[in-house]
Amino acid sequence: MVVISAGTSGTVSGVGHKIKERCPDCVVVGVDPYGSILAQPEELNETDTKKLTSAYDNVLPHMLPTLL
């Protein structure tokens, strides 16, 4: 399974296509990023941001580019 943030869906579409070429059984999931204007009604964006984490928080912090 691959989970990709789907802002305008261009990245998830292109990456998903290439992944499916190599691994047809892989599941590609596009997720709407937090705060997206596409989440309607507005209540869908109400979340406790203190509970939000990312893979970068615990998995590979030593590998993060300095720009992030």
N, C-alpha and C positions, 0 to 999 in steps of 0.2 A: 504494500500500500504506500502510495505517495500522496502527501497532503501539501497543497500549494495554495497560497493566498491568491484569490482571484479578483484583483481590482478591476481591470477592464477585460479580463479573461484571455488576453493575448498570450501571456506566459504559460498559464495552465493549459491552454489549447496546444501550443507548440511543444512544450515539454511532454505533455500527456501523449501526444501523437508519437513522438520519438520513443518514449518508454514503451508504448503499446507495440511498436514495431519489434522491439527486442524481447519484450515480455508480455505477450498477449493476455495472460491471466492476471496481470497486475491491476489493482484498482487505483484509479487516479481520482482524488477528491479535491474539488475546488472549494475553498472556504471564503466567506465574506469577512474581510478584516474588521476588527473592532472600530467602531465609529463610522462605518461606511454609510454614505448617504443612501445607498441602495436598500438598507434594512428599513423596511416600513412595516408596521407603524414605528414611530420613534422609540417606543418602549423596548424594542428589540435591542437597542444600543445601550440600555441601562444595565450596567453590570458593576460589580465591585472590582475595580481595577487592581486592588491590592491582592486579589486572588489570582490574577493573570500571571502566567509564567511563560517562558519560552524555552525551547530546546537549548538555547545558548546559556541559560542561567546555570545549568548544572552539568551539561554534557561535555561541551568543548570550550570552556572559557579561555583556555590558553591559546586557542587557535583563532580567536576572533581578530579580524583586522582592526588596526588601531583607529580607523575612521568610525567604527561602530561604537 
